[in-house]
Amino acid sequence: MNVLGVDSGGTKTVAALVAPDASLVSLWRLPSLDPTADGDWTAEVAALAATVGDADLRASAFGLPFHGEVDAFTEAQLAAVRLHFPRKTIVENDVRIAFDGAFACGAGALILAGTGSMAWASLSEADSPHIRIGGWGDIFGDEGSAYWLGREALTLLSRHVDGREASPAFAKGMLAAMDIRQDQLMAWCYGLASRRSGIAGLARHVTSLASGGDEVASRLLGRAAAELSEQLSVAWRRCGGMAPIRWSYAGGVFNAAAILDEMTLRLGTSPSSPRLPPVGGAALRAARLAGWAVDDAWVDRLGTALRAALA
């Protein structure tokens, strides 16, 4: 008998099949289940069910983007998951699942910054509210996310090309990384097959330039850290948390050590390392739903297995 944990973000999905002893049976990397993205995400749910097959599945938990935020998406997600995974199933927002993983369902405040961004906080007591801050999407939110970093980088590039703001080293580095000339900037952007993931992918170039000492890129990472810190602080305050803040993080933006360092300075305390990656939070919720005896040792074994598989 096994449980399934699924974590889906703006660009990809990770699914883990976990045994009762917390060993990892299988791990799959799949396309995003984002209902706003290109492609048929419901077909991907069906494909996952076919991939899992007859795995003696006792329970499953899904963390999905936009769940609980847009009624039509939420209803469609519940219907699709329950159709293909009719046994005990939980469907949550992907950031809630990441929160459950980071604190093993304990108290704290999580900041997730991948393609998008959002903070999630709770004292995780029986009557404690769960507070979410940010996560308004790429049109008017997701500050500090990979998409936000990419979009801001494009803005800086356009200003340099126009002569409104001189950033020669940053522009040279970004254009080289993108393998385009400055007169191809608009064609590159509006010709992307997937604009959201393509623009989010620019964040890694910004991080690389900052690591090499580029001042413009470093300032951009500093702005991202300020935005993420604000989301986190407000979420912790609104859930009733007291100083010092207990915080953790998830998402590819935090591959930039400079962002974590700046946030530590702003928040006045270092982050807790996530107990589990987001897909582990889903597996943990599924294990509890299945009625398994889950303790700290179980969480630690799962965390070790998942980190090795995801490395």
matplotlib code that plots the C-alpha trace (Angstrom):
import matplotlib.pyplot as plt

x = [0.0, 1.2, 0.3, 0.7, 1.8, 1.6, 3.0, 2.3, 3.5, 3.5, 6.0, 6.2, 4.7, 6.4, 4.6, 5.9, 4.7, 5.6, 5.5, 4.4, 8.0, 8.6, 10.7, 10.2, 8.6, 8.6, 9.2, 7.8, 8.5, 5.5, 4.1, 2.3, -1.3, -1.8, -5.3, -4.2, -1.2, -1.2, -2.3, -4.9, -4.1, -7.0, -5.4, -2.2, -4.2, -5.5, -2.0, -0.7, -3.4, -2.3, 1.3, 0.6, -1.6, -2.3, -0.1, -2.4, -3.0, -4.5, -4.7, -3.4, -2.9, -2.6, -1.1, -2.4, -2.0, -5.0, -6.9, -9.1, -8.5, -10.8, -14.0, -14.2, -10.7, -11.2, -14.4, -12.6, -9.6, -11.7, -13.7, -10.6, -8.7, -11.7, -12.5, -9.1, -8.2, -11.5, -10.0, -9.3, -8.0, -7.1, -6.8, -5.2, -3.5, 0.1, 1.5, -0.5, 1.1, 4.5, 3.8, 2.8, 6.1, 8.3, 7.0, 5.7, 2.3, 3.6, 3.6, 5.4, 5.4, 6.4, 7.4, 7.2, 8.9, 9.0, 7.4, 5.0, 5.1, 3.0, 3.4, 1.4, 1.3, -0.5, 0.1, -1.3, -3.4, -6.9, -8.6, -5.8, -6.5, -4.3, -3.3, -2.1, -0.5, 0.3, -0.1, -2.2, -0.7, 1.7, -0.7, -0.7, 1.1, 3.7, 6.2, 9.7, 9.0, 11.0, 8.4, 8.6, 12.4, 12.3, 9.7, 11.7, 14.8, 13.0, 11.9, 15.5, 16.7, 14.0, 15.0, 18.6, 17.9, 15.8, 18.5, 16.2, 18.5, 22.1, 22.8, 25.5, 27.0, 23.6, 22.2, 25.3, 25.1, 21.4, 21.4, 24.3, 22.6, 19.4, 21.5, 19.8, 20.6, 19.0, 16.8, 15.4, 14.1, 10.5, 10.5, 12.0, 9.4, 6.2, 7.4, 7.6, 5.6, 4.9, 5.4, 5.0, 7.7, 9.9, 10.0, 10.4, 13.4, 15.2, 15.6, 18.5, 20.4, 19.8, 21.0, 24.1, 24.9, 24.5, 26.8, 29.4, 29.2, 26.8, 25.3, 22.1, 21.3, 22.2, 19.9, 17.1, 17.6, 17.6, 14.2, 12.9, 14.1, 12.3, 9.0, 9.2, 10.1, 7.0, 4.7, 6.2, 6.0, 2.4, 1.3, 3.0, 1.5, -2.0, -1.9, -1.1, 2.6, 4.9, 8.5, 10.8, 9.3, 9.6, 10.0, 11.0, 11.0, 10.4, 10.9, 13.7, 14.2, 15.9, 18.7, 20.0, 21.8, 21.8, 18.0, 18.0, 20.9, 19.0, 15.8, 17.6, 18.8, 15.4, 13.5, 16.1, 16.3, 17.6, 15.1, 14.4, 15.4, 12.3, 11.6, 10.2, 10.1, 6.7, 5.9, 6.8, 4.2, 1.7, 2.9, 2.7, -0.9, -1.8, -0.1, -2.1, -5.3, -4.5, -4.3, -0.6, 1.5, 3.6, 6.2, 9.4, 11.5, 9.1, 9.3, 13.1, 13.3, 11.0, 12.9, 16.2, 14.7, 13.1, 16.1, 18.3, 15.8, 15.3, 19.0]
y = [0.0, 3.5, 7.2, 9.8, 13.3, 15.8, 19.4, 21.5, 25.0, 27.4, 25.5, 21.9, 19.1, 16.7, 13.5, 11.1, 7.6, 6.8, 3.6, 3.2, 3.3, 6.7, 5.1, 6.6, 4.1, 6.4, 10.0, 11.7, 15.1, 16.2, 19.2, 21.9, 21.5, 25.3, 25.9, 29.2, 27.7, 26.5, 22.9, 20.6, 20.3, 17.8, 15.5, 15.6, 14.5, 11.6, 10.8, 10.8, 8.4, 6.1, 6.4, 5.6, 2.7, -0.1, 1.0, -0.1, 3.6, 4.4, 8.2, 11.1, 14.8, 17.5, 20.9, 22.9, 26.5, 28.8, 26.3, 28.2, 31.4, 31.2, 29.3, 27.9, 26.6, 25.1, 23.3, 21.9, 20.8, 19.0, 17.3, 16.2, 14.8, 13.0, 11.5, 9.9, 9.4, 8.5, 7.0, 9.3, 12.6, 16.1, 19.0, 22.2, 25.3, 24.5, 27.0, 25.4, 22.1, 23.7, 25.2, 21.7, 20.4, 23.1, 22.8, 19.2, 20.7, 22.8, 26.5, 29.0, 31.3, 30.1, 32.3, 30.5, 32.1, 30.1, 31.2, 33.1, 34.1, 33.9, 33.8, 31.3, 31.4, 29.6, 28.8, 25.4, 24.9, 23.4, 26.8, 28.7, 30.5, 30.0, 33.3, 33.8, 37.0, 37.8, 35.3, 37.6, 36.3, 37.7, 40.4, 42.5, 40.5, 37.7, 40.3, 38.9, 35.7, 34.4, 35.9, 39.3, 39.2, 38.4, 41.0, 43.7, 42.6, 43.2, 46.6, 47.6, 46.3, 48.3, 51.4, 50.9, 50.4, 53.6, 55.6, 56.3, 54.6, 53.4, 49.9, 48.8, 45.9, 44.5, 44.8, 43.2, 40.3, 39.7, 39.9, 37.5, 35.0, 35.3, 35.0, 37.9, 41.4, 44.4, 45.0, 41.5, 42.1, 42.6, 39.7, 37.4, 38.3, 38.3, 35.2, 33.0, 29.8, 30.1, 33.6, 33.0, 30.3, 32.0, 35.3, 33.5, 31.7, 35.0, 35.1, 32.6, 35.0, 37.9, 35.7, 34.7, 38.3, 39.3, 36.5, 37.9, 41.4, 43.2, 46.1, 46.4, 42.7, 42.8, 45.7, 43.8, 40.8, 43.2, 44.5, 41.0, 40.2, 43.3, 42.3, 38.7, 39.9, 42.2, 39.3, 37.1, 39.6, 40.6, 36.9, 36.1, 39.2, 38.5, 34.8, 36.0, 35.2, 36.9, 38.1, 36.6, 35.3, 31.6, 31.4, 29.0, 29.1, 27.1, 27.7, 28.2, 31.9, 30.9, 29.3, 32.8, 32.9, 36.7, 36.8, 34.6, 36.7, 40.0, 38.6, 37.4, 40.9, 42.4, 39.9, 39.8, 36.0, 33.1, 30.8, 27.3, 24.8, 23.1, 19.8, 18.5, 19.9, 20.8, 17.4, 15.9, 18.1, 16.5, 13.0, 13.8, 15.0, 11.9, 9.6, 11.2, 10.9, 7.2, 6.8, 6.0, 6.5, 9.5, 10.9, 13.0, 10.0, 9.2, 12.8, 12.8, 9.6, 11.0, 14.2, 12.4, 10.2, 13.1, 15.5, 12.7, 12.0, 15.7, 16.6]
z = [0.0, -0.9, -0.8, -3.6, -3.1, -5.9, -6.0, -9.1, -9.7, -12.6, -14.7, -13.6, -11.4, -9.1, -8.0, -5.3, -4.5, -0.9, 1.1, 4.7, 5.9, 4.2, 1.4, -2.0, -4.4, -7.5, -8.4, -11.5, -13.1, -15.2, -17.0, -14.9, -13.8, -13.9, -15.2, -16.8, -18.7, -22.3, -22.8, -21.3, -17.6, -17.1, -19.6, -17.5, -14.4, -16.4, -17.6, -14.0, -13.0, -15.8, -14.8, -11.2, -12.3, -9.8, -7.0, -4.1, -3.5, -0.1, -0.3, -2.3, -1.8, -4.5, -4.2, -7.2, -8.4, -8.2, -6.0, -3.5, -5.4, -8.5, -8.0, -11.5, -11.4, -7.9, -9.0, -12.1, -10.1, -7.6, -10.3, -12.3, -9.3, -7.8, -11.2, -11.6, -7.9, -6.3, -3.1, -0.2, -1.7, -0.5, -2.9, -1.6, -2.9, -3.8, -1.3, 1.5, 0.6, 0.6, 4.0, 5.3, 4.0, 5.4, 8.9, 8.9, 9.6, 12.5, 13.1, 11.0, 8.0, 4.6, 1.6, -1.7, -4.6, -7.8, -11.0, -8.8, -5.1, -2.0, 1.8, 4.0, 7.8, 10.6, 14.3, 13.3, 16.4, 16.2, 15.8, 14.1, 10.8, 7.8, 6.3, 2.8, 1.5, -2.1, -4.9, -7.1, -10.3, -12.9, -14.1, -10.9, -8.3, -7.6, -6.4, -5.9, -7.9, -10.9, -13.3, -11.5, -11.7, -15.4, -16.1, -14.2, -16.1, -19.4, -18.2, -17.3, -20.7, -22.6, -20.6, -21.5, -25.2, -25.2, -23.5, -20.5, -18.1, -18.7, -17.6, -20.1, -18.2, -17.2, -20.7, -22.3, -19.9, -20.2, -24.0, -24.2, -21.9, -24.0, -27.2, -28.9, -30.1, -28.5, -31.5, -31.1, -27.6, -28.5, -30.9, -28.3, -25.7, -27.8, -29.7, -26.7, -26.9, -23.2, -22.1, -18.3, -18.1, -20.6, -18.7, -15.4, -16.9, -17.1, -13.3, -13.4, -15.7, -13.2, -10.4, -12.4, -13.2, -9.5, -8.5, -10.9, -9.3, -11.5, -9.4, -11.4, -11.0, -7.3, -6.7, -8.5, -6.2, -3.2, -4.4, -4.7, -1.1, 0.2, -1.5, -0.2, 3.3, 3.4, 2.3, 5.0, 7.8, 7.1, 7.0, 10.3, 12.0, 10.7, 11.9, 15.4, 15.4, 17.9, 17.3, 16.3, 13.2, 12.5, 8.7, 6.0, 2.2, -1.0, -4.7, -7.2, -6.5, -3.3, -5.3, -5.1, -1.7, -1.9, -1.5, 1.6, 3.1, 2.5, 3.9, 7.0, 7.6, 7.0, 9.2, 12.0, 12.1, 10.0, 8.2, 9.3, 6.7, 5.2, 6.9, 3.5, 0.0, -1.3, -2.7, 0.7, 2.2, -0.1, 0.8, 4.5, 4.2, 2.2, 4.8, 7.6, 5.5, 5.1, 8.8, 8.9, 12.1, 11.1, 13.5, 13.3, 12.3, 9.5, 8.3, 8.4, 6.4, 3.8, 3.6, 3.1, 0.3, -1.5, -1.3, -2.8, -5.6, -6.4, -6.4]

ax = plt.figure().add_subplot(projection="3d")
ax.plot(x, y, z, "-o")
ax.set_aspect("equal")
plt.show()
